[in-house]
Amino acid sequence: MKNGASVTVLGARGSVPVSGPDFMGYGGATVCVLARLAGQAVVLDAGTGLLELPRLLEDEERRIPLLLSHPHADHLLGLPLCPLLLQPGFRVDIYAARRHGLDAEGQVRALLSPPLWPVGPHQLPFPPAFHDLPPRLELGPVTVESMEGVHPGGVSLLRLTGGGRRVVFVTDCTITDSLLPALKEFARDCDLLLVDGQYSDDEWPTRAGFGHNTWTAAARLGRDCGAKRVLVIHHDPAHTDCQLDAAAEELRRIHPDCAFARAGEEVLL
């Protein structure tokens, strides 16, 4: 896979990690994704799925860019014990847009500091380097473009292009009528769309202001933008394997290659 294209879902859960027999199929780790395009590894978000990253890296993958969509805790919870920050020979470059007046380092420090955590990021054995996330970023052969989504506190939607393949990452963003035209163009004809679909249509009336979507809205976005494949992410912590299995046909009726993402799943592009 060194020169191929793939996406591995390390965590697909939203809000908080969960565990137990009812969550074995789709996993309980919060959102984290490893994308490889044109031989370049890029990590999207730092949920608890980040703890699975070291076993998936190639020997030569020693400098890892990590792009943060936003700094809510469920998307940062993998950082305190991220194995790459505890091992010699690795460098992690963290990119994030400024939020609430804080740069990438300030956002991470808000979580990784006393009394919430005993050490700050620069007290880790091999601390990360921090960078602002610009609208367009070149990571070797991969171009990263971002646009602002609709979520309390803001969120960066990410588009990765490299080696003739395109991956779009749309987590924690309500697909509003005003956002939809620009979002469809942003995701147009992508090879893989990873998109938030936390709620059922029945749940939506009491959750419409939470900054997420229904899974049917996620599937419709994939259909309308021409995505070749769609994975719905950010599963509600209360949704069991049985509930997601039962809703899977609802997705396929909208887009024939749309499914709920499973932790550990690898998609070859």
N, C-alpha and C positions, 0 to 999 in steps of 0.2 A: 504493500500500500504506500510505499515511499513516494511514488510519483503519481499515485491514483487519487481518487476523491472519495471521501467517506465522511459520514457524520455518526458519532456515537453518543447516545443519550446516557449521561452519567446519573442524572436525576431529573425527574419530571413532575414532582409534587410541588404544590404551591402552599404558601402561607406558613406552614410548619411541617417539619418532618414527622412521619408516622411510622409505626411498626406493628407487627402482628400478622397472624395468618390471613386476615382479610385483605392484606395489601401486598402479598408476595408477587402477584402477577405483574403489576405495573410499577411496583417499588414505592418506597417511602421517602427516599432522599429528595431534597429540594433541588431546584433547577440548576443544572450545569450540563454543558454540551461541549464535546470535543469535535471540532471540524478540521478535516485535512483536505486542502485544495492545493494542487500542484506541488505536493510534498511539504507544504507549510502547515504546521499545527497551530490552531487558534482555539482558545478556550473562551466560551461564552458563559458568563455569570459564575458565581462562586458559592452556589448552594452546597448542601452537605454532600452532593454527588461528587464534589471536587476531591474528596478523599479517595476516590477510585482512580484518579488520574495516573498516578505513577506506574501502575501495572500495565497501562496501555501505551506508554511512550516508547518510541524507538530509542536505541542506544545513543544516536546522534542528536536527539531532541533534548537539548540541555538549556535552551533559552525559549521560554514559553510566554507569548503574549496572552493576557487575560483581559477581556473586554467586559466591563460592567454595564448592564443596562440601566441600573439605578441602585441606590444603596439601602433598600429595605432589607431588614435583617435576614429574611429567608433566602435572599440572594447573596449574602455575605457569610453565612454560617460555616461554610467550609474553610474559610481563611484561618481561623485561630489555630487549627491543627493541620493545616495544609502540609503534607509531607515534603513538598518541594522547598518549603521555607525552613525546613529542619535538616536538609541534607546538603552536603558540599557538592559543588559542581553544577548546580542549577541556578538559573536566574529567571525570575518571574517579573515581567513588565505589566503593570496594571494600568489600564486606560479607563477613564470615566469622564463624562461631561460634568461640569460644575453644577452642584445642587445646593440650594439654601446657602449660597455664599461659600461653600466648601469645595476645594479641589479634590482630586482622587485621594490624595493622602489624608486630607481632613475627614473625608467620609469614612475611610477605613479606620482611622484613629478613633472616631466616635464610638466604634464597637470594640476595637482592640485597645482598650485603655482601662485602668481602674476607675470605678469599682466593677465594671462589667467583665473585664478580663485583666489578669494580673500584669501582662506585659504589653507594651506598645509595639507597632510594626517594626520599628527600628531596633528593638531589643531582641527580635527573633534571631536565631543563629545565622540565617542567610536572608536578610530582609529584602522585600520587593523594591523595585524602582517604580515610581509613580509618574504618570503622564496625563495631560489633558487629552480628551477624545475629540479630535476635530471632525468636521463634517466629512472629510475624506482623509484616509490614512493608508499608506502603503506599508504592508508587512511582507517584505520580500516579494514573491510573485502574487500575493493576495492583496486586492484592493478592498478596503473596508469603507463603506459609506453609511451614514447615519441620518435619521430624521427623528424629530420629536414626536412622541406619541401622547396619548391622553391617559394620565394616571395621576393620582394624588402625589404631589411632589415632583412629577415629571418622570419621563422614561425615554431612553434612547432605543430606537428600533434600528436594527443592524442588517446590512446587506454585504455579504462576502462574495467576491468574484475572483476566480483564479483557475487557470488551466481549462478554460472553456466551461466551467461549472459555476452555478450561482446558488447560494444558500441565504435565505432570509429568516431572521429571528425576530419575532413579534411577541414578546412576553409582556404581561402586565400593561395592556393597552386596550381601552374600550374602543371598539370600532364604531365611531360616531358617524352620522351622516356627513358632517363637515370634513372629517378626516378621510373618509372612504375613497374619494377620487385620487388623492395623492398617494394613499397607501396601496391602492391597486396598481398604480404605475410603479411604485417603489418595488413591489413584489412581482411585477409582470414577468411571466414565463420563466420563473425560477425553477431550478431542478428540485429543490426541497424548501417548503415553507414550514417553519416551526412556529405555531401560533397559539396564544392563550385561549383556552376554552374551558374555563373553570366551572361553569354552571350549566344546568339544564334550563330549558325554556320555562319550566314550571318554577324554578328557583329565582329566575331573573327579576321579577317585580320587586322583591325585597332586597336585591343586591346590586341594582343597577348603578349605584353610586360608588361601588367599591373599586373601580378601575380595572375590571376584567371583562370577559365576554361569556356568551353562551357557546357551547361547542357547535351548535348549528351555525352561528354567525362565523365561527372560525372556519368551518367547512365551506361556507358560501364565499368567504374571502378567497380561499384556495381555488374554488371553481372560477370565480369571476376574474381573478388575476392570471389564470392559465397555469397555475403551479402544477408541475408534473406529479409531485407527491406532497401530501400534507400530513404532518404529525401534530396532533393537538396536545399541548403541554399545560403545565400549571394545574394539575388535577387538584380538586378540592380535598383537603385532608379527611373529610368525612365520606368521600366516595370510595366504596370498596371495589375490589376486582369484579364482583358480580354486577354491580351497578354500571361500571364502565363497559363490561362485556355486553350487557343488555342494550346499551346505547350505541354500540359499534355500528349496527346496521343503519341507524339514523344518519350517521356520518356518510356511509357509503352510498346512500340514496342521493346525497347532495354532490359528492365527489367520489368517483369509484376507487381512487387510491388515497383515501383519507382514513386515518386510524388514530387511536389514542397512543401516545408515546409510552414505551416501556423502558424502564431503567435497564441498562445493559444492552439495549438494542443498537445494532450497527446497520446503517443504511449505506449501501454502495451507490455512488452517483455515476 
